[in-house]
Amino acid sequence: MPQPIAVVTGASRGIGRAIALRLAGDFEIVAAARSGEELESLAQEIESRGGACRPRAVDLTDPAAVRAALGDVDAQVLINNAGVGMLKPFMELTRDEWTRMVSLNFTALYDVTRAVVPPMIARNSGHIVMIGSISGRSAFVGGTCYAATKAAVNSLAESLMLELRDSGVKVSVINPGSVATHFSDRADSSWMLAPEDVANAVAAVVSTPPTVLMHRVEVRTLTVPKKK
């Protein structure tokens, strides 16, 4: 019997890569990101462990490219993880940087979800997981755009959950704290969450029984950064 399919966006590195590796034991992975080379590396690692992975190199801010890459995928699980952050004061933030964050962190969710969700509705079964951030409800200096996109992710996830639950499709949002990835430029990342911590939370959410929905999950590190 073939494995169910999980689509993971932003799968080439960081949290997305960790999620793809974590879910690969139970799902065939369709890994979407811009970097074909890094996706091939991910696929090789998954296949070396006995799993299956289909790399899809795609610019998620291009609606036509998203439809072409993901429109034929009959997925049981969709992990909307791809995102970018340019963290700087508002008056230093360029319009191009603003547009890039909004396009990838928020608008791309429309195109990816619209491409993947129809088969879920048709079979009355599926699970969409959005990767948000605690910054979606906790403002910080330099986060005017990034935090706003993550607040939007939470609002989208809750509204979509209310719309799709009668179709048997679950919608969850996972909000991590600081995670030690390329995304963070802090010198000391020893106190942060590991990408695998977020991946384990995703695995727990998608493994719930059919009648159970964990809609919003916040994942924090138990440690705190040392004061200088």
C-alpha positions, 0 to 999 in steps of 0.5 A: 500500500503506498504511503500518504503524501506530505507536501513540505514547502521551504524544505531545502533547509532549516525547519522545513528540511527537519520537518521533511526528514521527520515525516519521511518515515510515515509519508512520501515527501513532496519537497518544495523550495527554490534550491533544486540542489539542496532539494536533491540533497534532501531527497538523497538523505530521505531515500538513504533512510528508506523513504521516498521524496519528490523534489519540486524546485519552484518559486512559491511567489509565482502562482503559475509555477506553484500550480504547475509544481503542486497542482497534481499532488494528492496530499494528505498533509500540507506543511506551509513552512516557507518564509523569509525575514528581514528584521530591521527598523521600519525606516530602514526597511525597503519596499522590496524587502517588505513585498518579499516578506508579504509575498512569501510569508503570506500571499504564497499560502493562498496559492499553495493551499489552493493548489493542494487542498481540493483533493483533501476536500473531495475525500473529506480528509487532510491536514494543513499545518501553517508554521507561524511564529510567536512574533505573530502576537509578540511585537519586537523592534525590527519586526514591523513586517515580519511579525505582521505576516505571522499575525496574518498567518494565525488569522488565516489558519483560524478562519480556514479551520472554521471553513474546512472542518466540516469537510474533514480537513484539519487546519493547525498553526504551530508558533515556534520561538527562536530557532537556531537556523540560518534565519537567525543571525544572533551570535549565541544560538545555544539557548534556542530551539533546534529545527528538530524540536519544531519538526517533532511538534509537527509530527505530534499534531499530524498524528492526532486521531481523526476526531481530534484537532490541535489547532494552535501550538506554541513551542518555546525553549525552556532556557533563556539567553544569558544576560550580558 
